[in-house]
Amino acid sequence: MGDIARLFQTEAEPGPSAAANAQLVEAMRIAEAMIFASPEPLAEQEIERRLPRGVAIASVLDHLKASYSARGVNLVRVGGKWMFRTATDLAWLLAGGEGEQKKMSRAALETLAIIAYHQPVTRAEIEDIRGVAISKGTLDVLLETGWVRLRGRRRAPGRPLTYGTTQEFLIHFGLEAVGDLPGLEELKGAGLFDGRLPSSFSIPQPSDDDALAADEDPLEDDAEPVEEEEAAERDPAGSQQPTDD
C-alpha cells in the first residue's frame, strides 16, 4: 500500500528530483543570458552570484556546455572564464567579412612562443634562446596585439623589463590556461621536430601567474623610459649578433 501511495504522490506533485531539475534548467537560462550579454568572458564566481541558492555552478556550466556542443556556437572556457565562440568547423563562414589580416612574421611568432613558455622572460633571454637579436618593433607588435604584457623588472644589472602573456592571448588561441600549451611530445607528434633533438632538450611547463617572481620588481612608479631601455638592451656593447628579419 505504501508503494502505491508514493506512486500516486509522485504523479500528483513534483518530487525532489523534479524540483531540482527545474531549478537546474532555470540556472542554465540565467547563466546563458549572462554569458551571451557580456562583452568579456565571465568568471564562474560572477555567474554563481546570480544563480539560485544551492545550485552547483560546475553542474550548470557542464550541462550548458553539453547543450551547445552541436550548435553553431559553443560554450568554451578560456583563461579560466566562460564565453560563447563560433564552432570551430564553421569559423570559415565568418572569415570573409573580417578583411585581410596581416600575417605575423616568423620572428614575432617565435618570440611569442618563447614568452609563453618561459615567462617571465627578458629581451636578452629571448635573444639568447633564439640565437639572434630581436629586430626593432617585434616586441612592439606583440604588445599592440594585446597578447604580451610588461610584467615587471628583473632584479639584475640594468633592471631589464620582463614580459609575459595576457588573457587575450589565451582567448585568441582558445586556451583555458597557459599550461594547456602543447608539450614536447605533442609538438613532435605535430611534426614540428624531426626527432634529432639532444637528449637533454626539454620544454618548460609554462606559467602565467600574475604574482611577480622572486627576482622581479613591480613596474609601479617606474620612471625609466621603456623605449630607451629596449634600445640599450638590444645591443649595449655593439655586438655583432645576427638580427632576424
Secondary structure as UniProt FT lines:
FT   HELIX           2..12
FT   HELIX           16..37
FT   STRAND          42..43
FT   HELIX           44..48
FT   TURN            49..50
FT   TURN            53..54
FT   HELIX           57..67
FT   TURN            68..70
FT   STRAND          73..78
FT   TURN            79..80
FT   STRAND          81..86
FT   HELIX           88..90
FT   HELIX           91..95
FT   HELIX           96..98
FT   HELIX           106..118
FT   STRAND          121..122
FT   HELIX           123..130
FT   TURN            136..137
FT   HELIX           138..145
FT   STRAND          148..154
FT   TURN            157..158
FT   STRAND          161..165
FT   HELIX           167..172
FT   TURN            173..174
FT   HELIX           178..180
FT   HELIX           184..189
FT   TURN            190..191
FT   TURN            199..200
FT   TURN            214..215
FT   STRAND          216..217
FT   TURN            220..221
FT   HELIX           226..234
FT   TURN            236..237
//
